Protein backbone atom coordinates (compact mmCIF):
# COMPACT_ATOMS: atom_id res chain seq x y z
CA UNK A 1 0.00 0.00 0.00
CA UNK A 2 2.08 2.88 -1.23
CA UNK A 3 1.31 6.38 -0.10
CA UNK A 4 -0.30 5.33 3.17
CA UNK A 5 2.61 6.66 5.18
CA UNK A 6 3.37 10.35 5.81
CA UNK A 7 6.16 10.06 3.25
CA UNK A 8 4.86 9.27 -0.24
CA UNK A 9 8.02 7.31 -0.96
CA UNK A 10 7.39 4.82 1.89
CA UNK A 11 6.01 1.64 0.35
CA UNK A 12 5.51 -1.80 1.78
CA UNK A 13 7.85 -4.33 0.21
CA UNK A 14 6.53 -6.96 -2.16
CA UNK A 15 5.90 -10.39 -0.70
CA UNK A 16 8.52 -13.09 -1.19
CA UNK A 17 7.99 -16.79 -1.74
CA UNK A 18 10.15 -19.03 0.43
CA UNK A 19 10.88 -22.67 -0.28
CA UNK A 20 11.35 -25.25 2.46
CA UNK A 21 12.40 -28.87 1.93
CA UNK A 22 11.77 -31.67 4.43
CA UNK A 23 12.92 -35.26 3.89
CA UNK A 24 12.86 -38.35 6.05
CA UNK A 25 12.62 -42.12 6.31
CA UNK A 26 9.31 -44.00 6.50
CA UNK A 27 8.81 -46.71 9.12
CA UNK A 28 6.10 -49.38 8.97
CA UNK A 29 2.79 -48.37 10.54
CA UNK A 30 -0.81 -47.37 9.83
CA UNK A 31 -1.96 -43.78 9.20
CA UNK A 32 1.27 -42.13 10.32
CA UNK A 33 1.31 -38.34 10.03
CA UNK A 34 4.91 -37.98 8.87
CA UNK A 35 4.47 -34.21 8.44
CA UNK A 36 1.90 -32.02 10.18
CA UNK A 37 2.21 -28.25 9.80
CA UNK A 38 -0.48 -27.58 12.40
CA UNK A 39 1.68 -29.23 15.10
CA UNK A 40 4.30 -26.55 14.46
CA UNK A 41 1.66 -23.81 14.49
CA UNK A 42 2.05 -23.14 10.77
CA UNK A 43 -0.73 -23.80 8.28
CA UNK A 44 -0.17 -21.15 5.65
CA UNK A 45 1.77 -22.97 2.95
CA UNK A 46 0.60 -21.98 -0.54
CA UNK A 47 1.66 -25.16 -2.28
CA UNK A 48 3.57 -28.34 -1.68
CA UNK A 49 5.12 -31.13 -3.72
CA UNK A 50 5.15 -34.53 -2.03
CA UNK A 51 7.50 -37.28 -3.20
CA UNK A 52 7.33 -40.80 -1.72
CA UNK A 53 9.74 -43.63 -2.57
CA UNK A 54 8.66 -47.18 -1.72
CA UNK A 55 11.62 -49.51 -1.10
CA UNK A 56 9.38 -52.36 0.05
CA UNK A 57 7.46 -55.21 -1.55
CA UNK A 58 3.91 -53.90 -0.93
CA UNK A 59 2.08 -50.66 -1.78
CA UNK A 60 2.38 -47.64 0.51
CA UNK A 61 -0.81 -45.58 0.81
CA UNK A 62 -0.51 -41.79 0.93
CA UNK A 63 -3.01 -39.01 1.74
CA UNK A 64 -2.47 -35.23 1.74
CA UNK A 65 -4.76 -33.13 3.97
CA UNK A 66 -5.40 -29.42 4.54
CA UNK A 67 -5.41 -27.48 7.83
CA UNK A 68 -8.99 -28.55 8.64
CA UNK A 69 -7.95 -32.21 8.13
CA UNK A 70 -9.94 -32.49 4.88
CA UNK A 71 -8.42 -34.67 2.17
CA UNK A 72 -7.08 -32.54 -0.68
CA UNK A 73 -5.25 -35.32 -2.52
CA UNK A 74 -7.11 -38.59 -2.00
CA UNK A 75 -5.57 -41.86 -0.97
CA UNK A 76 -3.12 -43.01 -3.63
CA UNK A 77 -0.76 -45.95 -3.79
CA UNK A 78 2.99 -45.93 -4.25
CA UNK A 79 3.86 -49.32 -5.80
CA UNK A 80 6.95 -51.25 -4.72
CA UNK A 81 10.30 -49.97 -5.95
CA UNK A 82 8.83 -46.74 -7.37
CA UNK A 83 8.55 -43.05 -6.56
CA UNK A 84 5.29 -41.11 -6.87
CA UNK A 85 5.15 -37.31 -6.76
CA UNK A 86 1.98 -35.25 -6.19
CA UNK A 87 1.37 -31.53 -5.75
CA UNK A 88 -1.30 -29.87 -3.61
CA UNK A 89 -2.48 -26.36 -2.83
CA UNK A 90 -2.71 -25.32 0.85
CA UNK A 91 -1.26 -28.57 2.28
CA UNK A 92 -0.97 -29.13 6.01
CA UNK A 93 -0.48 -32.86 6.60
CA UNK A 94 1.08 -35.89 4.92
CA UNK A 95 -0.30 -39.23 6.12
CA UNK A 96 1.16 -42.59 5.05
CA UNK A 97 0.42 -46.24 5.69
CA UNK A 98 3.45 -48.48 5.29
CA UNK A 99 2.77 -52.23 5.58
CA UNK A 100 4.52 -53.97 8.47
CA UNK A 101 6.07 -56.37 5.95
CA UNK A 102 7.86 -53.60 4.03
CA UNK A 103 11.56 -53.45 4.68
CA UNK A 104 13.16 -50.21 5.74
CA UNK A 105 14.47 -47.78 3.16
CA UNK A 106 11.27 -46.04 2.05
CA UNK A 107 11.57 -42.26 2.09
CA UNK A 108 9.65 -39.04 1.59
CA UNK A 109 10.58 -35.53 0.52
CA UNK A 110 8.31 -32.50 0.74
CA UNK A 111 8.96 -29.18 -0.96
CA UNK A 112 6.81 -26.39 0.49
CA UNK A 113 6.19 -22.87 -0.73
CA UNK A 114 5.12 -20.03 1.56
CA UNK A 115 4.55 -16.37 0.77
CA UNK A 116 5.85 -13.93 3.37
CA UNK A 117 5.12 -10.19 3.30
C-alpha positions in Angstrom: 0.0 0.0 0.0 2.1 2.9 -1.2 1.3 6.4 -0.1 -0.3 5.3 3.2 2.6 6.7 5.2 3.4 10.3 5.8 6.2 10.1 3.3 4.9 9.3 -0.2 8.0 7.3 -1.0 7.4 4.8 1.9 6.0 1.6 0.3 5.5 -1.8 1.8 7.9 -4.3 0.2 6.5 -7.0 -2.2 5.9 -10.4 -0.7 8.5 -13.1 -1.2 8.0 -16.8 -1.7 10.1 -19.0 0.4 10.9 -22.7 -0.3 11.3 -25.2 2.5 12.4 -28.9 1.9 11.8 -31.7 4.4 12.9 -35.3 3.9 12.9 -38.3 6.1 12.6 -42.1 6.3 9.3 -44.0 6.5 8.8 -46.7 9.1 6.1 -49.4 9.0 2.8 -48.4 10.5 -0.8 -47.4 9.8 -2.0 -43.8 9.2 1.3 -42.1 10.3 1.3 -38.3 10.0 4.9 -38.0 8.9 4.5 -34.2 8.4 1.9 -32.0 10.2 2.2 -28.3 9.8 -0.5 -27.6 12.4 1.7 -29.2 15.1 4.3 -26.6 14.5 1.7 -23.8 14.5 2.0 -23.1 10.8 -0.7 -23.8 8.3 -0.2 -21.1 5.6 1.8 -23.0 3.0 0.6 -22.0 -0.5 1.7 -25.2 -2.3 3.6 -28.3 -1.7 5.1 -31.1 -3.7 5.1 -34.5 -2.0 7.5 -37.3 -3.2 7.3 -40.8 -1.7 9.7 -43.6 -2.6 8.7 -47.2 -1.7 11.6 -49.5 -1.1 9.4 -52.4 0.0 7.5 -55.2 -1.5 3.9 -53.9 -0.9 2.1 -50.7 -1.8 2.4 -47.6 0.5 -0.8 -45.6 0.8 -0.5 -41.8 0.9 -3.0 -39.0 1.7 -2.5 -35.2 1.7 -4.8 -33.1 4.0 -5.4 -29.4 4.5 -5.4 -27.5 7.8 -9.0 -28.5 8.6 -8.0 -32.2 8.1 -9.9 -32.5 4.9 -8.4 -34.7 2.2 -7.1 -32.5 -0.7 -5.3 -35.3 -2.5 -7.1 -38.6 -2.0 -5.6 -41.9 -1.0 -3.1 -43.0 -3.6 -0.8 -46.0 -3.8 3.0 -45.9 -4.2 3.9 -49.3 -5.8 7.0 -51.2 -4.7 10.3 -50.0 -6.0 8.8 -46.7 -7.4 8.6 -43.1 -6.6 5.3 -41.1 -6.9 5.2 -37.3 -6.8 2.0 -35.3 -6.2 1.4 -31.5 -5.8 -1.3 -29.9 -3.6 -2.5 -26.4 -2.8 -2.7 -25.3 0.8 -1.3 -28.6 2.3 -1.0 -29.1 6.0 -0.5 -32.9 6.6 1.1 -35.9 4.9 -0.3 -39.2 6.1 1.2 -42.6 5.1 0.4 -46.2 5.7 3.5 -48.5 5.3 2.8 -52.2 5.6 4.5 -54.0 8.5 6.1 -56.4 6.0 7.9 -53.6 4.0 11.6 -53.4 4.7 13.2 -50.2 5.7 14.5 -47.8 3.2 11.3 -46.0 2.0 11.6 -42.3 2.1 9.6 -39.0 1.6 10.6 -35.5 0.5 8.3 -32.5 0.7 9.0 -29.2 -1.0 6.8 -26.4 0.5 6.2 -22.9 -0.7 5.1 -20.0 1.6 4.5 -16.4 0.8 5.8 -13.9 3.4 5.1 -10.2 3.3 
